[in-house]
Amino acid sequence: RIVTTLLRLLPEWTTTHGHNDNSIPHNPRHMNCTTAAAVYEMASYLTELTLCVSEISFHYKPSEIAYASILCAMDAIEKKVLIPYEIRLKFMNKVMECTNLTPR
């Protein structure tokens, strides 16, 4: 749920095709294959993987793990899907304003 909540702070942007490519519906299980959906799927997977690493899950808050997973997912899909730098920056600023989470 934290991944979904944080991704709601991702600003909308228009692709070169003129359509919104990152809408986050209320139920992320029913998302189309958009950029935000790809980030959501990968970030959720990475978040679940941290449950297997006790050093991570015992030393970091769930919100920190979710945020780090989102940033890693954005980096991982960058070669296939472009998330404009300005959008990433706005997203990180919104997360910082709302949660005081910052990338380390």
Secondary structure, 3 states (H helix, E strand, C coil): CHHHHHHCCCCCCECCCCCECCCCCCCHHHCCCCHHHHHHHHHHHHHHHHHHCHHHHHHCCHHHHHHHHHHHHHHHHCCCCCCCHHHHHHHHHHHHHHHCCCCC
